[in-house]
Amino acid sequence: MRAVLQRVSEATVEVEGRTVGHIGKGVVVFLGIGEGDTAQDAEYLASKVIHLRVFEDEERKMNRSVAEVGGSVLVVSQFTLYGDCRRGRRPSFAEAMAPERAEKLYEHFVRSIRREGLVVETGVFQALMRVAVVNDGPVTLLLDSKKLF
């Protein structure tokens, strides 16, 4: 499972011109689910998102998590994180999990964060979305449940 995490001052996701998710201070997580990913991968990444210290403390050091600052989380499904661009000019998505199975893990990931009491907004799985992000910092990190060490 792969994620791009961005620290934001605000973010919005729209589907067909309608806002389906909006947060203020917090993190946006673009989540890709690959073949072989499991509930354990979802829980690992959810814990990382909740506890990763990406917000500044009084000394301007990244020492606070989204949970500690009372921030929110916007989760947007993004299978293109599994795009393989090594050959040719068109990405291959052969490593991305099939949508019907991936949606269950996406929902498990979202539930895992909500269980910790954070406000979580989402996009719409498999929809064409417009995502507006005001990246704060900028802070952008890549997370991968398969690259644990």
C-alpha positions as CSV (number, residue, x, y, z in Angstrom):
1,M,0.0,0.0,0.0
2,R,1.3,3.4,-0.9
3,A,0.4,6.9,0.2
4,V,1.4,10.4,-0.6
5,L,0.8,12.5,2.6
6,Q,0.7,16.3,2.4
7,R,0.4,18.6,5.4
8,V,-2.2,21.2,4.5
9,S,-3.9,24.3,5.7
10,E,-7.0,23.3,3.8
11,A,-8.1,20.8,1.1
12,T,-11.3,20.1,-0.8
13,V,-12.4,17.2,-3.1
14,E,-15.2,17.6,-5.6
15,V,-17.1,15.0,-7.7
16,E,-19.3,16.3,-10.5
17,G,-19.0,19.9,-9.3
18,R,-20.2,18.9,-5.7
19,T,-17.9,19.1,-2.7
20,V,-17.8,15.7,-1.1
21,G,-15.0,16.4,1.4
22,H,-13.3,19.4,2.9
23,I,-10.8,19.9,5.8
24,G,-9.0,22.7,7.3
25,K,-5.6,22.1,9.1
26,G,-4.5,18.5,8.7
27,V,-3.2,16.0,6.2
28,V,-4.3,14.8,2.8
29,V,-3.6,11.2,2.0
30,F,-3.6,10.0,-1.6
31,L,-3.9,6.2,-1.1
32,G,-2.9,3.6,-3.6
33,I,-3.6,-0.1,-3.0
34,G,-1.6,-2.8,-4.7
35,E,-1.9,-6.5,-5.4
36,G,-1.0,-8.4,-2.3
37,D,-1.9,-5.6,0.2
38,T,-3.8,-6.7,3.3
39,A,-5.7,-5.2,6.2
40,Q,-2.3,-5.3,8.0
41,D,-0.9,-2.9,5.4
42,A,-4.0,-0.6,5.9
43,E,-3.6,-0.6,9.7
44,Y,0.2,0.1,9.4
45,L,-0.3,3.1,7.1
46,A,-3.2,4.4,9.1
47,S,-1.1,4.4,12.3
48,K,1.7,6.2,10.4
49,V,-0.7,8.9,9.2
50,I,-2.1,9.4,12.7
51,H,1.2,9.4,14.6
52,L,3.7,10.8,12.1
53,R,5.2,14.1,13.4
54,V,4.8,16.5,10.6
55,F,3.5,19.6,12.4
56,E,5.7,22.1,14.1
57,D,6.0,22.7,17.8
58,E,6.9,26.0,19.6
59,E,10.5,25.6,18.4
60,R,9.4,25.2,14.8
61,K,10.5,21.5,14.7
62,M,8.3,18.9,13.2
63,N,7.4,17.2,16.6
64,R,3.6,17.0,16.5
65,S,1.2,14.6,14.8
66,V,-2.1,15.4,13.2
67,A,-3.8,13.9,16.2
68,E,-1.8,16.1,18.6
69,V,-2.7,19.3,16.8
70,G,-6.4,18.5,16.4
71,G,-6.1,18.3,12.7
72,S,-8.3,16.4,10.2
73,V,-7.5,13.9,7.5
74,L,-8.8,13.8,3.9
75,V,-8.3,10.5,2.2
76,V,-8.4,10.2,-1.6
77,S,-8.1,6.9,-3.5
78,Q,-5.4,7.1,-6.1
79,F,-4.6,3.9,-8.0
80,T,-2.1,5.8,-10.2
81,L,0.4,5.5,-7.3
82,Y,0.9,2.0,-8.7
83,G,1.6,3.3,-12.2
84,D,4.8,1.8,-13.6
85,C,6.4,4.2,-16.1
86,R,9.6,2.3,-16.8
87,R,8.6,1.1,-20.2
88,G,7.0,3.0,-23.1
89,R,5.0,6.2,-22.8
90,R,1.9,4.9,-21.1
91,P,1.9,3.8,-17.4
92,S,1.0,0.2,-16.6
93,F,-1.3,-0.3,-13.7
94,A,-0.8,-4.1,-13.5
95,E,0.4,-3.8,-9.9
96,A,-2.7,-2.0,-8.7
97,M,-5.3,-4.1,-6.9
98,A,-8.7,-4.7,-8.7
99,P,-11.2,-2.0,-7.7
100,E,-13.7,-4.3,-6.0
101,R,-11.1,-5.7,-3.6
102,A,-9.2,-2.4,-3.3
103,E,-12.3,-0.5,-2.1
104,K,-12.6,-2.8,0.9
105,L,-9.1,-2.0,2.0
106,Y,-9.6,1.7,1.3
107,E,-12.6,1.6,3.7
108,H,-10.6,-0.4,6.2
109,F,-7.9,2.3,6.1
110,V,-10.4,5.1,6.7
111,R,-12.1,3.2,9.6
112,S,-8.7,2.6,11.2
113,I,-8.1,6.4,11.4
114,R,-11.7,7.2,12.5
115,R,-11.3,4.6,15.3
116,E,-8.6,6.9,16.8
117,G,-11.1,9.8,17.0
118,L,-9.8,11.9,14.1
119,V,-12.2,13.7,11.7
120,V,-11.8,11.9,8.4
121,E,-13.3,13.2,5.1
122,T,-13.0,11.2,1.9
123,G,-13.3,11.4,-1.9
124,V,-15.5,8.9,-3.7
125,F,-13.8,5.7,-4.6
126,Q,-13.3,5.2,-8.4
127,A,-14.8,8.6,-9.2
128,L,-13.3,11.3,-11.3
129,M,-12.3,13.9,-8.6
130,R,-11.0,17.4,-8.5
131,V,-8.8,17.9,-5.5
132,A,-7.6,21.3,-4.3
133,V,-4.8,21.2,-1.8
134,V,-3.1,24.1,0.0
135,N,0.1,22.4,1.0
136,D,1.5,23.9,4.2
137,G,5.3,24.0,4.2
138,P,5.4,22.5,1.7
139,V,5.5,19.1,3.4
140,T,5.0,16.0,1.2
141,L,6.0,12.5,2.2
142,L,5.9,9.1,0.5
143,L,4.8,6.2,2.6
144,D,4.9,2.5,1.5
145,S,3.8,-0.4,3.7
146,K,6.2,-2.7,1.9
147,K,9.2,-0.6,2.6
148,L,9.3,-1.1,6.4
149,F,13.0,-0.8,6.8
